[in-house]
Amino acid sequence: MSANLNNGILRTLNRTPQQSSSSSSMNESGSSVIDTIRKRMQQMKDELAKSQDELHAYQIEREREKHAREQAEGEIGGLQRRTQLVEEDLERTEERLTQATQKLEEASKAADESERGRKGLEQRTYQDDERIATLEQQLAEAQLIAEDSDRKYDEVARKLKVREGELERLDDRAQRFEDKIAQYEQDVKHLHYELRSKEVKTLELEEELKVVGNNMKSLEVSEQEAIQREESYEEQIRDLTTRLKEAEQRADLAERTMAKLQKEVDRLEGNITIIK
């Protein structure tokens, strides 16, 4: 539109002198119109220049936005690839964590089994203690019966009392138990030979001492078996404890790795949110 207006004005200004003289009256009357048109043209030129500047600035801004968008798209693609890699690492870590958890559960079950075995051993040990208490009571009764015997009988009773004290410390002196039992059996045999010539009470004591000897032999065998089982259980417990500690360490490492990965994923998601 401005181009047509400019062409019309130029044609008016380029008229021949004849045409100018014939239209002088019109020029005089239209001079104010021409001035107005010229001012309008200048205003339109200024607006056009301003519009061109704005268009140029807009184009520059569009180029910047396009470049920024392309750069952001590239960064998003990189972040997506990194996110995929992180997710794959996270899946592998979760798989390892699952395996570690399974191993930990197996170790816990084994530890429970070991604990039940230990409690069973404690129960058997308690039963052995009860048998020992019974033997101690029998020895005490034998000592009361032997108070009326001669010096040798008193010596045997003293030895029985010593054996009684040794039996009370049986749990803390398991390794020396066999030697003490052997010595005790010898004392019981000696007592048996010494008391055969005594009265009926002495004969009764002899029978009781035989029973004590048999019980002590059974107790010796049971104690030896209990010691062997206890050593086996202790070895299993140490092995399970070591495996449990290793599983806990692996689980802790997997948890720390997962925490780091989760922080990285959160950071990446935050960056993606900011870019969007």
C-alpha positions as CSV (number, residue, x, y, z in Angstrom):
1,M,0.0,0.0,0.0
2,S,2.8,2.4,0.9
3,A,4.6,1.6,-2.4
4,N,1.5,2.5,-4.5
5,L,1.2,5.8,-2.5
6,N,4.8,6.6,-3.2
7,N,4.4,5.9,-6.9
8,G,1.4,8.2,-7.1
9,I,3.2,11.0,-5.4
10,L,6.2,10.6,-7.7
11,R,4.0,10.8,-10.7
12,T,2.5,14.0,-9.4
13,L,5.9,15.5,-8.8
14,N,7.2,14.5,-12.2
15,R,4.4,16.2,-14.3
16,T,5.5,18.5,-17.3
17,P,5.5,22.3,-16.9
18,Q,2.4,22.5,-19.1
19,Q,0.6,20.2,-16.8
20,S,1.9,22.1,-13.8
21,S,0.7,25.4,-15.2
22,S,-2.7,24.0,-16.0
23,S,-3.0,22.7,-12.6
24,S,-1.3,25.5,-10.6
25,S,-4.5,26.3,-9.0
26,M,-4.9,22.8,-7.9
27,N,-1.3,22.7,-6.5
28,E,-2.0,25.8,-4.5
29,S,-5.1,24.4,-3.1
30,G,-3.5,20.9,-2.6
31,S,-0.2,22.1,-1.2
32,S,-1.4,21.5,2.3
33,V,-2.5,18.0,1.3
34,I,0.9,17.2,-0.2
35,D,2.6,18.4,3.0
36,T,0.2,16.3,4.9
37,I,0.9,13.3,2.6
38,R,4.7,13.9,2.9
39,K,4.5,14.0,6.6
40,R,2.4,10.8,6.5
41,M,4.9,9.2,4.2
42,Q,7.7,10.1,6.5
43,Q,5.8,8.8,9.4
44,M,5.1,5.6,7.5
45,K,8.7,5.3,6.5
46,D,9.7,5.7,10.2
47,E,7.1,3.1,11.1
48,L,8.4,0.8,8.3
49,A,12.0,1.2,9.5
50,K,10.8,0.5,13.1
51,S,8.9,-2.5,11.9
52,Q,11.9,-3.8,10.0
53,D,14.0,-3.3,13.0
54,E,11.5,-5.1,15.1
55,L,11.2,-7.9,12.5
56,H,15.0,-8.2,12.5
57,A,15.1,-8.4,16.2
58,Y,12.3,-10.9,16.2
59,Q,14.1,-13.0,13.7
60,I,17.3,-12.9,15.8
61,E,15.2,-13.9,18.8
62,R,13.6,-16.7,16.9
63,E,17.1,-17.9,15.8
64,R,18.2,-17.8,19.5
65,E,15.1,-19.6,20.6
66,K,15.6,-22.2,17.8
67,H,19.3,-22.7,18.8
68,A,18.3,-22.9,22.5
69,R,15.5,-25.4,21.7
70,E,17.9,-27.5,19.6
71,Q,20.5,-27.4,22.4
72,A,17.8,-28.2,25.0
73,E,16.6,-31.1,22.8
74,G,20.2,-32.4,22.6
75,E,20.6,-32.1,26.3
76,I,17.2,-33.8,26.9
77,G,18.3,-36.6,24.6
78,G,21.6,-37.0,26.5
79,L,19.7,-36.9,29.8
80,Q,17.3,-39.5,28.5
81,R,20.2,-41.8,27.5
82,R,21.8,-41.2,30.9
83,T,18.5,-41.9,32.6
84,Q,18.2,-45.1,30.7
85,L,21.7,-46.1,31.7
86,V,20.9,-45.2,35.3
87,E,17.7,-47.2,35.2
88,E,19.6,-50.2,33.8
89,D,22.2,-49.9,36.6
90,L,19.4,-49.5,39.1
91,E,17.8,-52.7,37.8
92,R,21.1,-54.6,38.1
93,T,21.6,-53.1,41.6
94,E,18.1,-54.2,42.6
95,E,18.8,-57.7,41.3
96,R,22.0,-57.8,43.3
97,L,20.1,-56.5,46.3
98,T,17.4,-59.2,45.9
99,Q,20.1,-61.8,45.8
100,A,21.8,-60.4,48.8
101,T,18.4,-60.3,50.6
102,Q,17.8,-64.0,49.7
103,K,21.2,-64.9,51.0
104,L,20.6,-62.9,54.2
105,E,17.3,-64.7,54.7
106,E,19.0,-68.1,54.2
107,A,21.7,-67.1,56.7
108,S,19.0,-66.0,59.1
109,K,17.2,-69.3,58.7
110,A,20.5,-71.1,59.3
111,A,21.2,-68.9,62.4
112,D,17.7,-69.8,63.7
113,E,18.4,-73.5,63.2
114,S,21.7,-73.0,65.0
115,E,19.9,-71.2,67.8
116,R,17.4,-74.0,68.1
117,G,20.3,-76.5,68.2
118,R,22.0,-74.4,70.9
119,K,18.8,-74.3,73.0
120,G,18.5,-78.1,72.6
121,L,22.1,-78.4,73.8
122,E,21.4,-76.2,76.7
123,Q,18.4,-78.3,77.6
124,R,20.4,-81.5,77.5
125,T,23.1,-79.7,79.6
126,Y,20.4,-78.8,82.1
127,Q,19.3,-82.4,82.2
128,D,22.9,-83.4,82.8
129,D,23.1,-80.9,85.6
130,E,20.0,-82.4,87.2
131,R,21.6,-85.9,87.0
132,I,24.8,-84.4,88.5
133,A,22.6,-82.9,91.3
134,T,21.1,-86.3,91.8
135,L,24.6,-87.8,92.0
136,E,25.6,-85.1,94.5
137,Q,22.7,-85.9,96.6
138,Q,23.5,-89.6,96.5
139,L,27.1,-88.8,97.5
140,A,25.9,-86.7,100.4
141,E,23.7,-89.5,101.6
142,A,26.6,-92.0,101.2
143,Q,28.7,-89.6,103.2
144,L,26.1,-89.5,106.0
145,I,26.0,-93.3,106.0
146,A,29.8,-93.6,106.1
147,E,30.2,-91.3,109.1
148,D,30.2,-94.4,111.4
149,S,32.9,-96.2,109.5
150,D,36.6,-96.3,110.4
151,R,39.4,-94.0,109.3
152,K,39.6,-95.4,105.8
153,Y,35.9,-95.0,105.5
154,D,36.3,-91.4,106.6
155,E,39.0,-90.9,104.0
156,V,36.8,-92.3,101.3
157,A,34.0,-90.0,102.5
158,R,36.3,-87.0,102.3
159,K,37.3,-88.0,98.8
160,L,33.6,-88.2,97.9
161,K,33.1,-84.7,99.2
162,V,36.0,-83.5,97.1
163,R,34.4,-85.2,94.1
164,E,31.2,-83.5,95.0
165,G,32.9,-80.1,94.7
166,E,34.5,-81.1,91.5
167,L,31.2,-82.1,90.1
168,E,29.7,-78.7,90.9
169,R,32.4,-77.1,88.7
170,L,31.8,-79.5,85.9
171,D,30.6,-76.9,83.3
172,D,33.8,-74.8,83.7
173,R,36.2,-77.8,83.6
174,A,34.8,-79.9,80.8
175,Q,38.2,-80.8,79.5
176,R,39.3,-82.3,82.8
177,F,36.0,-84.2,83.4
178,E,37.2,-87.5,82.1
179,D,40.3,-87.6,84.5
180,K,38.1,-86.7,87.4
181,I,35.6,-89.4,86.6
182,A,38.3,-92.0,86.3
183,Q,39.7,-91.0,89.7
184,Y,36.2,-91.0,91.1
185,E,35.5,-94.5,89.8
186,Q,38.7,-95.7,91.5
187,D,37.6,-94.2,94.7
188,V,34.2,-95.8,94.4
189,K,35.8,-99.2,93.8
190,H,38.1,-98.7,96.8
191,L,35.1,-97.7,98.8
192,H,33.3,-100.9,97.6
193,Y,36.2,-103.1,98.8
194,E,36.4,-101.3,102.1
195,L,32.7,-101.4,102.9
196,R,32.1,-105.1,102.1
197,S,33.0,-106.1,105.7
198,K,30.7,-103.5,107.1
199,E,27.1,-103.8,108.4
200,V,24.0,-103.7,106.3
201,K,24.1,-100.0,106.0
202,T,27.5,-100.2,104.5
203,L,26.3,-102.8,102.0
204,E,23.5,-100.5,101.0
205,L,26.0,-97.7,100.5
206,E,28.1,-100.0,98.3
207,E,25.1,-100.6,96.1
208,E,24.4,-96.9,95.9
209,L,28.0,-96.2,95.0
210,K,27.8,-98.8,92.2
211,V,24.8,-97.0,90.9
212,V,26.7,-93.7,91.1
213,G,29.6,-95.3,89.2
214,N,27.2,-96.4,86.4
215,N,25.6,-93.0,86.3
216,M,28.9,-91.3,86.1
217,K,30.0,-93.5,83.2
218,S,26.8,-92.7,81.4
219,L,27.2,-89.0,82.3
220,E,30.8,-89.1,81.0
221,V,29.7,-90.5,77.6
222,S,26.8,-88.0,77.4
223,E,29.2,-85.1,78.3
224,Q,31.7,-86.2,75.7
225,E,29.0,-86.4,73.0
226,A,27.6,-83.0,74.2
227,I,31.1,-81.4,74.0
228,Q,31.6,-82.8,70.4
229,R,28.1,-81.5,69.4
230,E,28.8,-78.2,71.0
231,E,32.1,-77.8,69.1
232,S,30.3,-78.6,65.9
233,Y,27.5,-76.1,66.6
234,E,30.0,-73.4,67.6
235,E,31.9,-74.0,64.3
236,Q,28.6,-73.7,62.4
237,I,27.7,-70.6,64.3
238,R,31.0,-69.0,63.5
239,D,30.6,-69.8,59.8
240,L,27.1,-68.5,59.7
241,T,28.1,-65.4,61.6
242,T,30.8,-64.7,59.1
243,R,28.4,-65.3,56.2
244,L,25.8,-63.1,57.8
245,K,28.3,-60.2,58.3
246,E,29.3,-60.5,54.6
247,A,25.7,-60.5,53.5
248,E,25.0,-57.4,55.7
249,Q,28.0,-55.6,54.2
250,R,26.9,-56.4,50.6
251,A,23.3,-55.3,51.5
252,D,24.7,-52.0,53.0
253,L,26.8,-51.4,49.8
254,A,23.7,-52.1,47.6
255,E,21.6,-49.7,49.7
256,R,24.3,-47.0,49.4
257,T,24.5,-47.5,45.7
258,M,20.7,-47.4,45.3
259,A,20.7,-44.1,47.4
260,K,23.3,-42.5,45.1
261,L,21.4,-43.7,42.0
262,Q,18.2,-42.3,43.4
263,K,19.8,-39.0,44.1
264,E,21.1,-38.9,40.5
265,V,17.7,-39.8,39.1
266,D,16.1,-37.1,41.2
267,R,18.6,-34.6,40.0
268,L,18.1,-35.6,36.3
269,E,14.3,-35.4,36.7
270,G,14.8,-31.9,38.3
271,N,16.9,-30.8,35.3
272,I,14.3,-32.1,32.9
273,T,11.6,-30.3,34.7
274,I,13.5,-27.1,34.6
275,I,14.2,-27.5,30.9
276,K,10.6,-28.1,30.2
